[in-house]
Amino acid sequence: MKKQSLIKASLILGIAGIVARFFGLFFRWPLIMLIGDEGVGYYQMSYPLYMFFVAMASGVPVAISKMISEKKAKGDIEGIFVIVKESTLLMMLLGVGTTLILFFFAKPIIRFVQWDMKSYYALLGISFAPFIISIMTIYRGFFQGLQNMTPSGVSQILEQLGRVVIGVGLAIFLLPKGIEFAAGGAAFGAAAGGVIGASYLYEKYKKVKKEMWNKRVKSNPEVLSSILRIALPISLGATVGTIMSLIDSILVPQKLLQSGLTSEMATVLYAQLTGKANVITNIPLTLSMALGTALIPIIAENYIMNRRKDVQDKVQLSIKLSMLIAMPCTLGLYFLAGPIMMVIFPGKYDGILILKYLSISVPFIIITQTTTSIMQGIGHYIRPIINLFIGCIVKVVLTYLLVPIPEINIYGAVIASIAAYIIATVLNMISIKRKLRLSLNVIQTFIKPIIASVVMIIISLFSYSFVYNKTGSNTYSCLIAIFLGIIIYGILILTLRIFSIDDIKNRIVKN
């Protein structure tokens, strides 16, 4: 199976991720129209807890990806499938255990974190997903380890499509029983989409296995130990990351009540933060997550083969790509927050200022994700966990102090998120410089992407105003401004020689 370059692999996963997010908006939009901010609030309360449990298992696919990449570099084909066999047993145990905990302990969990009991059905609905998703991640890790991201990308799209169709369908069907039942039906869509994505990946895996190794695969407990040794710190790091969302789901509704808001208003504001603003800011994060996923096996292969110059080149490239993703998205979401919200949630676009200010966190989240992947690729798993944990402490303290203040309320959670990721970004960059003795080209990596983004947003804002004055249509004006901004940004990348035509040909087309 032909492997893909860093940029090509990132593009495949990134485009697939954006398409999946696009389908995700089709999931959120009818959901908000059907059950409103209050119903979405019940759905969102369960989601971070589900992601927390999933994160505990998330280190396994990363470990699979890294170990398979190293085995392939050494020509050990049988070793690749031993890794898959041992990881399947592990993920089966984790997936079943997580699903059983969420299903049978839903009410005690809700009482413990003091959520509204109406969120019970959403937690029940989403409890089926961890088992399905944990199995699917095995095959994603397999293909990512072979440095072929196409199957993973296609499975993301299929998974999200199934989630939209089945989740929204169940929400409509159950709505007459109440918005809490509709939220539960929507939550079950995650499991349904996972079944579709996993089925596709399994069929692709069987075909590739037959081509590469059509023999019996023996068990090897030592391989399982190696998977756990790599996976545990990565899972711990991912768990710390999801604690950021879990902190919001536990602390923010409680602290909003302390600021003097009613329970219903607190749920509505929480939904605007997590069900609208977070969903939109997560779209550019899809590209950075794709970059991180593609980066780990590539850096691991170069590092294990002692190609240090190639490692440094990939690190420099990945941080530059992170800035190229982060800056235009941040400025676009900040200055076009209102038009974007009105396009995505027509008639239900409350929460514009939350999106505007939350967009400031985007570059710091992206750099944190990328630098964490770099350190995982070179085998340093603990340091990014510590850095993110420090960020979490900052988030807890600021959320606890700021959200109860009536004049700040929900914006305290936004400020806390920004501060947490700034801390994590700075600490990660310091760690990478120490580990790799890396000297970044500041002008190419940071200054030029910022200049290109500023010029892009100025032209985009001008085009929005011009078209809006001519047509009076926010939708047309916003879409034209975004598409024009993309074109201008692409031209500026070439004009400022951030990337040349030859770079693109050599890094994408020929690889």
C-alpha positions in Angstrom: 0.0 0.0 0.0 1.5 3.3 -1.1 2.1 5.8 1.7 1.3 9.4 1.5 3.3 12.6 2.3 2.6 14.7 5.4 0.7 17.4 3.4 -1.2 14.9 1.2 -2.2 12.8 4.2 -3.2 15.9 6.2 -5.2 17.2 3.2 -7.1 13.9 2.8 -8.0 13.7 6.5 -8.6 17.5 6.7 -11.0 17.5 3.7 -12.8 14.4 5.0 -13.0 16.0 8.4 -14.4 19.2 7.1 -17.0 17.3 5.0 -17.9 15.4 8.2 -18.2 18.6 10.2 -20.4 20.0 7.4 -22.7 17.0 7.9 -22.4 17.6 11.6 -23.8 21.1 11.0 -26.7 19.4 9.3 -27.1 17.5 12.5 -27.0 20.5 14.8 -29.1 22.8 12.6 -32.3 20.7 12.6 -31.7 19.7 16.2 -31.6 23.3 17.3 -34.7 24.0 15.1 -36.5 21.0 16.6 -35.6 21.1 20.3 -34.1 24.6 20.8 -31.1 25.7 22.9 -32.6 24.0 26.0 -32.8 20.6 24.3 -29.4 20.9 22.8 -28.2 21.8 26.3 -29.4 18.4 27.6 -27.6 16.7 24.7 -24.4 18.6 25.2 -24.3 17.8 28.9 -23.9 14.1 28.1 -21.4 14.6 25.2 -18.3 15.6 27.2 -18.7 12.7 29.5 -18.9 10.3 26.6 -15.8 12.0 25.1 -14.0 11.6 28.4 -14.5 7.8 28.4 -13.6 7.6 24.7 -10.4 9.6 25.4 -9.3 6.9 27.9 -9.1 4.5 24.9 -7.8 7.0 22.4 -4.1 6.3 23.0 -4.5 2.8 21.5 -5.0 3.9 17.9 -2.2 6.4 18.2 0.0 3.6 19.6 -1.1 1.3 16.8 -0.3 3.9 14.2 3.2 4.6 15.7 4.1 0.9 16.1 2.9 -0.1 12.7 4.8 2.7 11.1 8.0 1.5 12.8 7.3 -2.2 11.9 6.7 -1.2 8.3 9.9 0.8 8.2 11.8 -2.3 9.3 10.0 -4.6 6.9 8.2 -6.7 9.7 4.9 -7.4 8.0 3.8 -10.1 10.4 4.5 -7.8 13.3 2.0 -5.3 11.9 -0.9 -7.8 12.2 0.2 -9.0 15.6 -0.2 -5.4 16.7 -3.8 -5.3 15.3 -4.7 -8.6 16.9 -3.5 -7.7 20.4 -5.0 -4.2 20.2 -8.4 -5.6 19.2 -8.6 -7.6 22.4 -7.7 -4.5 24.4 -10.2 -2.3 22.7 -13.0 -4.8 23.0 -12.5 -4.8 26.8 -12.3 -1.0 27.0 -15.3 -0.4 24.7 -17.6 -2.9 26.4 -16.6 -1.6 29.8 -17.3 2.0 28.9 -20.7 1.3 27.4 -21.8 -0.7 30.4 -20.7 2.0 32.8 -22.5 4.7 30.9 -25.7 2.6 30.5 -26.1 1.2 34.0 -24.7 4.2 36.0 -26.3 7.0 34.0 -28.6 8.3 36.8 -25.9 8.1 39.6 -23.5 10.0 37.3 -26.1 12.7 36.6 -26.9 13.1 40.3 -23.1 13.3 41.2 -22.4 16.1 38.7 -25.7 17.8 39.5 -27.1 17.9 35.9 -30.7 18.3 35.1 -32.3 14.8 35.2 -33.7 15.4 31.7 -30.2 14.8 30.4 -30.7 11.1 31.4 -32.0 10.1 28.0 -29.2 11.7 26.1 -26.6 9.9 28.3 -28.5 6.7 27.8 -28.6 7.2 24.0 -24.9 8.0 23.7 -23.9 5.0 26.0 -23.9 2.6 23.0 -21.3 4.6 21.1 -18.0 3.9 23.0 -18.0 0.2 22.1 -18.6 0.8 18.4 -16.2 3.7 18.2 -13.4 1.9 20.1 -13.5 -1.0 17.6 -13.5 1.4 14.7 -10.4 3.2 15.9 -8.3 0.0 15.6 -8.7 0.0 11.9 -8.1 3.7 11.6 -4.9 3.3 13.5 -3.9 0.4 11.2 -4.3 2.5 8.0 -2.8 5.6 9.6 0.2 3.5 10.6 0.6 2.5 6.9 0.5 6.3 6.2 -2.6 5.9 4.0 -5.3 8.3 5.3 -8.0 7.7 2.7 -9.9 4.9 4.4 -9.9 6.8 7.7 -11.2 9.9 5.8 -14.0 8.0 4.1 -15.0 6.3 7.3 -15.3 9.8 9.0 -17.7 10.9 6.3 -19.8 7.7 6.5 -19.9 7.8 10.3 -21.1 11.4 10.3 -23.6 10.8 7.6 -25.1 7.9 9.5 -25.2 10.0 12.6 -27.1 12.8 10.9 -29.7 10.6 9.1 -30.4 8.3 12.0 -29.9 10.8 14.9 -32.1 13.5 13.4 -34.6 10.8 12.3 -34.9 9.5 15.9 -35.1 13.1 17.3 -38.1 13.8 15.0 -39.7 10.5 15.9 -39.3 11.0 19.6 -40.1 14.7 19.8 -43.8 14.2 20.6 -42.7 12.5 23.9 -40.7 15.6 24.9 -37.4 17.4 24.0 -35.4 15.2 26.5 -36.5 12.1 24.6 -35.6 13.8 21.3 -32.2 14.6 22.7 -31.7 11.0 23.6 -32.6 9.9 20.1 -30.1 12.4 18.6 -27.4 11.1 21.0 -28.0 7.5 19.8 -27.0 8.6 16.3 -23.3 8.5 17.3 -23.5 4.7 17.7 -25.5 4.3 14.5 -22.9 6.3 12.5 -20.1 4.3 14.1 -21.6 1.0 12.9 -21.5 2.3 9.3 -18.0 3.7 9.5 -16.6 0.6 11.3 -18.2 -1.8 8.7 -16.5 0.1 5.8 -13.1 0.0 7.6 -13.4 -3.7 8.4 -14.0 -4.6 4.7 -11.0 -2.5 3.6 -8.9 -4.1 6.3 -9.8 -7.6 5.2 -8.7 -6.8 1.7 -5.4 -5.3 2.6 -4.6 -8.1 5.1 -5.2 -10.6 2.4 -2.7 -8.8 0.1 0.0 -8.3 2.8 -0.2 -11.3 5.1 -2.5 -14.2 4.3 -1.3 -16.4 7.2 -2.4 -17.1 10.7 -1.3 -14.4 13.2 0.1 -15.6 16.5 -0.6 -13.9 19.8 2.2 -12.0 21.5 1.7 -10.6 25.0 4.9 -8.6 24.7 3.2 -6.6 21.9 0.2 -5.9 24.2 2.6 -4.6 26.8 4.3 -2.3 24.3 0.9 -1.0 23.1 -0.1 -0.2 26.7 3.3 1.4 27.4 2.7 3.8 24.6 -1.1 4.1 24.8 -1.5 4.8 28.5 0.3 8.2 28.6 -1.3 9.3 25.4 -4.7 8.3 26.7 -4.0 10.1 29.9 -3.1 13.2 27.8 -6.3 12.9 25.8 -8.3 12.5 29.0 -6.8 15.6 30.4 -7.8 17.4 27.2 -11.4 16.2 27.4 -11.4 17.3 31.0 -11.5 20.9 29.5 -15.0 20.1 28.1 -16.0 18.1 31.2 -15.1 21.1 33.4 -17.4 23.2 31.3 -20.2 20.6 31.5 -19.9 20.3 35.3 -18.9 23.8 36.5 -20.4 26.2 34.0 -24.1 25.4 34.6 -23.6 25.4 38.3 -21.6 28.7 38.3 -24.1 30.4 36.0 -26.8 29.7 38.6 -24.6 31.4 41.2 -24.4 34.4 38.9 -28.2 34.8 39.4 -29.5 33.2 36.2 -32.4 30.7 36.2 -31.8 27.0 35.5 -33.4 27.3 32.0 -31.3 30.4 31.1 -28.1 28.7 32.4 -28.9 25.7 30.2 -29.5 28.0 27.2 -26.2 29.9 27.6 -24.4 26.6 28.1 -25.9 25.3 24.8 -24.8 28.5 23.0 -21.2 27.9 24.2 -21.0 24.2 23.6 -23.7 23.5 21.0 -23.0 26.5 18.7 -19.8 28.3 19.3 -17.7 25.2 20.1 -19.2 23.4 17.1 -18.1 26.2 14.7 -14.7 26.7 16.2 -14.1 22.9 16.0 -14.3 23.1 12.2 -10.8 24.5 11.7 -9.6 22.2 14.5 -10.5 19.3 12.2 -7.6 20.3 9.9 -5.2 20.5 12.8 -6.3 17.1 14.1 -5.8 15.7 10.6 -2.3 17.2 10.6 -1.6 15.6 14.0 -2.9 12.2 13.0 -0.8 12.2 9.8 2.2 13.6 11.7 2.7 10.9 14.4 3.5 7.9 12.1 5.7 10.0 9.8 7.8 11.5 12.6 7.9 8.1 14.3 9.3 6.4 11.2 12.0 9.1 10.6 12.9 9.2 14.3 13.3 5.4 14.6 15.4 5.4 11.5 17.6 8.2 13.0 16.9 10.6 10.2 17.1 13.7 12.4 17.2 16.2 9.6 13.9 14.8 8.2 12.4 15.0 11.7 13.3 18.7 12.0 12.0 19.4 8.5 8.6 17.7 9.3 8.4 19.6 12.6 9.1 23.0 11.0 6.6 22.1 8.2 3.9 21.0 10.7 4.1 24.2 12.8 4.0 26.3 9.6 0.9 24.4 8.4 -0.7 24.9 11.9 -0.3 28.7 11.6 -1.6 28.7 8.0 -4.7 26.9 9.3 -5.1 28.9 12.5 -4.7 32.5 11.6 -7.3 32.9 8.8 -9.8 30.8 10.7 -9.3 32.9 13.8 -9.7 36.3 12.1 -12.6 35.0 9.9 -14.5 33.7 13.0 -13.8 36.8 15.0 -14.8 39.4 12.4 -17.6 37.5 10.7 -19.0 35.8 13.8 -22.5 37.4 13.3 -22.9 36.6 9.6 -21.6 33.0 10.1 -24.0 32.3 13.0 -26.9 33.8 11.0 -26.1 31.5 8.0 -25.7 28.4 10.1 -28.5 29.0 12.6 -31.1 31.2 10.8 -33.5 32.7 13.4 -31.7 30.9 16.2 -28.3 32.7 16.1 -28.0 33.9 19.8 -24.5 33.5 21.0 -22.6 35.6 18.4 -20.4 37.3 21.0 -19.5 33.9 22.5 -18.3 32.7 19.1 -16.4 35.9 18.5 -14.4 35.7 21.7 -14.0 31.9 21.7 -12.3 32.2 18.3 -9.3 33.7 20.0 -8.5 30.3 21.4 -8.3 28.6 18.0 -4.6 29.2 17.2 -3.5 28.1 20.7 -5.6 24.9 20.5 -4.1 24.1 17.1 -0.5 24.7 18.1 -1.1 22.7 21.3 -2.5 19.8 19.2 0.3 19.9 16.7 3.1 20.1 19.2 1.6 17.3 21.3 1.6 15.1 18.2 5.2 16.0 17.5 6.3 14.9 21.0 4.3 11.7 20.8 6.0 10.9 17.5 9.4 11.1 19.1 8.4 9.1 22.1 8.0 11.8 24.7 4.5 11.2 26.0 4.5 12.6 29.6 5.6 16.2 29.0 2.5 17.3 26.9 0.3 15.7 29.5 1.9 17.8 32.3 1.6 20.9 30.2 -2.1 20.3 29.4 -2.8 19.5 33.0 -1.3 22.8 34.1 -3.6 24.5 31.5 -6.6 22.5 33.0 -5.8 23.9 36.5 -5.8 27.4 35.1 -9.1 26.7 33.5 -10.7 25.4 36.6 -9.6 28.3 38.7 -10.7 31.0 36.2 -14.0 29.2 35.5 -14.7 29.0 39.3 -13.8 32.7 39.8 -15.2 34.4 36.7 -18.5 32.6 35.7 -20.4 33.5 39.0 -19.7 37.2 38.4 -23.0 38.5 36.9 -21.4 40.9 34.5 -19.1 38.2 33.0 -21.2 34.9 33.4 -20.7 32.6 30.3 -17.7 34.7 29.1 -15.8 33.6 32.1 -15.7 30.1 30.6 -14.4 31.5 27.3 -11.7 33.5 29.1 -10.7 30.4 31.0 -10.4 28.3 27.8 -8.2 30.9 26.1 -5.9 31.2 29.1 -5.6 27.4 29.5 -4.5 26.8 25.9 -2.1 29.8 25.9 -0.4 28.2 28.9 -0.3 24.7 27.2 1.0 26.2 23.9 3.9 28.1 25.5 4.9 25.1 27.6 4.8 22.7 24.6 6.9 25.0 22.4 9.5 25.3 25.2 9.5 21.5 25.5 10.0 20.9 21.8 12.8 23.4 21.5 14.6 21.6 24.4 14.0 18.0 23.0 14.9 18.7 19.4 17.0 21.8 19.7 14.8 23.3 17.0 15.3 26.7 15.6 12.1 27.9 13.8 12.1 30.3 10.9 10.0 33.0 12.6 9.3 35.0 9.5 8.2 32.0 7.4 6.4 30.2 10.2 4.6 33.0 12.0 5.0 36.5 10.4 4.0 35.7 6.8 0.9 33.6 7.7 -0.3 36.5 9.9 0.3 39.1 7.2 -1.6 36.9 4.6 -4.5 36.4 7.1 -4.8 40.2 7.9 -4.9 41.1 4.1 -7.4 38.3 3.5 -9.8 39.4 6.2 -9.7 43.0 5.1 -10.7 42.1 1.6 -13.3 39.6 2.9 -14.9 42.3 5.1 -15.0 44.8 2.3 -16.6 42.2 -0.1 -19.2 41.3 2.6 -20.2 45.0 3.0 -20.2 45.6 -0.7 -22.4 42.5 -1.6 -24.7 43.1 1.4 -25.3 46.7 0.3 -26.2 45.5 -3.2 -28.3 42.4 -2.3 -29.4 42.8 1.3 -28.7 39.0 1.7 -26.5 38.0 4.6 -26.2 34.4 3.3 -24.9 35.5 -0.2 -22.7 38.1 1.3 -21.2 35.8 3.9 -20.5 32.9 1.5 -19.0 35.2 -1.2 -16.8 36.8 1.5 -15.6 33.4 2.7 -14.9 32.0 -0.8 -13.1 35.2 -1.9 -11.1 35.0 1.3 -10.0 31.5 0.5 -8.9 32.5 -3.0 -7.1 35.6 -1.8 -5.3 33.6 0.9 -4.2 31.0 -1.5 -2.7 33.7 -3.8 -1.0 35.3 -0.9 0.6 32.0 0.2 2.3 31.9 -3.2 3.0 35.6 -3.5 4.7 35.8 -0.1 6.5 32.5 -0.9 5.2 30.7 2.2 4.9 27.8 -0.2 6.0 27.9 -3.8 4.5 26.0 -6.8 7.5 23.6 -6.7 7.0 23.0 -3.0 3.4 22.0 -3.6 4.4 19.7 -6.5 7.2 18.0 -4.6 5.3 17.7 -1.3 1.9 16.7 -2.6 1.8 15.6 -6.2 5.0 13.5 -6.4 4.4 12.0 -3.0 
